[in-house]
Amino acid sequence: MLPPPPGREAYRIAQEGLANALKHAPGAPVLLRLERTASRLSVRLAQPLSPAPRSPYARGGRGLAGVAERARLLGGSVTAGPSGGDWVLDVTLPTGVAPGPRTGEETP
């Protein structure tokens, strides 16, 4: 189970990313992937770039800026933009849980 801040923000980031996908390319497939390690949570949304016209409801807003602000406030990072034929949103959030020592390493 994740601590509330990163878990809640990951939910909101995924929600915003899915809403953006619907606004900008309605009907196109979307990949949503969440990955968790001991120290971070990654959210990735990918959608094929489409030559089709944008939805009439697709207006510039504060969606990506809001996602970036949420991640920054938690010490995370965001990248968004075209990548390999897809539009990709990658967000990494620290979980606040320090990773354990690796095998063979001394602990202080």
Secondary structure, DSSP 8 states (H G I E B T S, - for coil): ---HHHHHHHHHHHHHHHHHHHHHSTT---EEEEEE-SSEEEEEEEEE---S---TT----SHHHHHHHHHHHTT-EEEEEEETTEEEEEEEEE-S------TT----
